[in-house]
Amino acid sequence: MPSDWQSVLGGKSLSLGALDDAAKELLEHAGERKVWLLFGEMGSGKTTLIKAIANRLNVKETMSSPTFSIVNEYAAGIGHSIFHMDLYRLKNERELIDIGLDEYFGSKEFCFVEWPEKLGRLTPEGTMQVRISPVDPHHRTIEYLPL
């Protein structure tokens, strides 16, 4: 991964209470980018951050990790959706194609991808890349690649 990552909220170690502010800042930095790649180890808080971002995008439904379903779709305001993907269990490019990856990425709707390392050569250009790193059990640092 590139080394020019920028820290969210001035590089502070963030608790759950700061996630709304972090989500707001990330959305501002994303610009028009709709495909977000979220990097982080298991249990780092990727799904929790996606929930905070989705809340800012007017998702009212209860969200859960798509670990077993691979993709969850949620209504985001009138006429819009977001797609939350967890690619952890996928084994190869064929499985990515079979889930309709191209249609999701081509939908012009927000697509949040956990375990984007699995995309390989199918990684689209122009993505918002976010990295979450645990500091301790209750705090994380969140970084993104600027435009």
C-alpha positions in Angstrom: 0.0 0.0 0.0 1.2 3.5 -0.7 2.9 5.4 2.2 1.2 8.8 1.8 -1.7 8.0 4.2 -3.4 10.9 6.0 -4.8 10.6 9.5 -8.4 11.3 10.3 -9.1 13.9 13.1 -5.5 15.0 13.3 -4.1 11.5 14.0 -5.8 11.2 17.4 -6.5 7.7 18.7 -10.3 7.4 18.3 -12.9 5.9 20.5 -16.4 4.8 19.5 -17.7 8.2 20.4 -15.5 9.9 17.7 -16.7 7.7 14.9 -19.4 10.1 13.7 -16.8 12.9 13.3 -14.4 10.5 11.6 -17.2 9.4 9.2 -18.0 13.0 8.4 -14.4 13.8 7.6 -13.9 10.7 5.5 -17.0 11.5 3.4 -15.7 15.0 2.9 -12.3 13.7 1.7 -13.9 11.0 -0.6 -15.3 13.5 -3.0 -17.1 11.6 -5.7 -15.5 8.3 -5.0 -18.2 5.7 -4.4 -16.1 2.5 -4.0 -14.4 2.4 -0.6 -11.7 -0.2 0.3 -11.4 -0.7 4.0 -8.1 -2.3 5.2 -7.6 -3.6 8.7 -7.1 -6.8 10.6 -9.9 -9.0 11.8 -11.7 -7.1 14.6 -10.2 -3.8 13.9 -13.6 -2.0 13.4 -14.2 -2.0 9.7 -17.9 -2.9 10.0 -18.3 -0.4 12.9 -16.8 2.4 10.8 -19.0 1.5 7.8 -22.1 1.7 10.1 -21.1 5.2 11.1 -20.6 6.2 7.5 -23.9 4.6 6.5 -25.6 6.5 9.3 -24.4 9.8 7.7 -25.7 8.5 4.4 -29.2 8.2 5.8 -29.3 4.4 6.3 -32.0 3.7 8.9 -31.8 -0.1 8.8 -29.9 -2.1 11.4 -26.7 -3.2 9.7 -24.7 -6.3 10.2 -21.5 -7.8 8.9 -22.0 -9.6 5.5 -19.4 -12.2 6.4 -21.8 -15.1 5.4 -24.0 -13.3 2.8 -20.9 -11.7 1.2 -23.0 -8.5 0.2 -25.6 -6.7 2.2 -27.7 -3.9 0.5 -29.2 -1.1 2.5 -31.5 1.8 1.5 -29.8 5.1 1.8 -32.4 7.8 1.4 -34.9 7.8 -1.4 -33.8 5.9 -4.5 -30.3 5.1 -3.3 -28.6 2.1 -1.8 -25.3 1.2 -0.3 -23.6 -2.1 -0.7 -21.5 -3.5 2.1 -19.2 -6.3 1.0 -17.1 -8.7 3.1 -14.8 -10.6 0.7 -13.0 -12.6 3.5 -14.4 -16.0 2.6 -13.9 -15.7 -1.2 -11.2 -17.7 -2.7 -10.6 -16.6 -6.3 -11.5 -14.1 -9.0 -14.2 -16.4 -10.4 -16.1 -16.1 -7.1 -15.8 -12.3 -7.2 -17.2 -12.2 -10.7 -20.0 -14.6 -9.7 -21.3 -12.3 -7.0 -21.8 -9.6 -9.6 -18.9 -7.4 -8.5 -18.9 -5.4 -11.8 -22.6 -4.5 -11.3 -22.1 -3.3 -7.8 -19.1 -1.2 -8.7 -20.8 0.1 -11.8 -24.0 1.0 -9.9 -22.8 4.5 -9.0 -23.9 3.7 -5.4 -21.6 3.5 -2.4 -19.8 0.2 -2.2 -17.9 -0.5 1.1 -15.5 -3.4 0.7 -13.9 -5.2 3.6 -10.9 -7.4 2.8 -10.2 -5.6 -0.5 -6.9 -7.5 -0.8 -9.0 -10.3 -2.3 -9.9 -8.1 -5.3 -6.4 -8.3 -6.9 -6.6 -7.2 -10.5 -10.3 -6.5 -10.2 -9.7 -3.5 -8.0 -11.3 -0.5 -9.7 -9.5 2.7 -10.2 -10.5 5.8 -8.3 -11.3 4.2 -4.9 -11.4 5.7 -1.5 -8.9 3.7 0.6 -9.2 3.6 4.4 -7.0 1.9 6.9 -8.0 1.1 10.5 -5.4 0.2 13.0 -6.1 -0.9 16.6 -4.3 1.1 19.3 -5.8 -0.7 22.2 -9.2 -2.5 22.8 -11.1 0.7 22.8 -9.2 3.0 20.4 -8.3 3.0 16.7 -6.4 5.2 14.3 -8.1 5.8 10.9 -6.2 6.9 7.9 -7.1 7.5 4.2 -5.4 8.1 0.9 -6.1 11.6 -0.3 -7.3 12.4 -3.8 
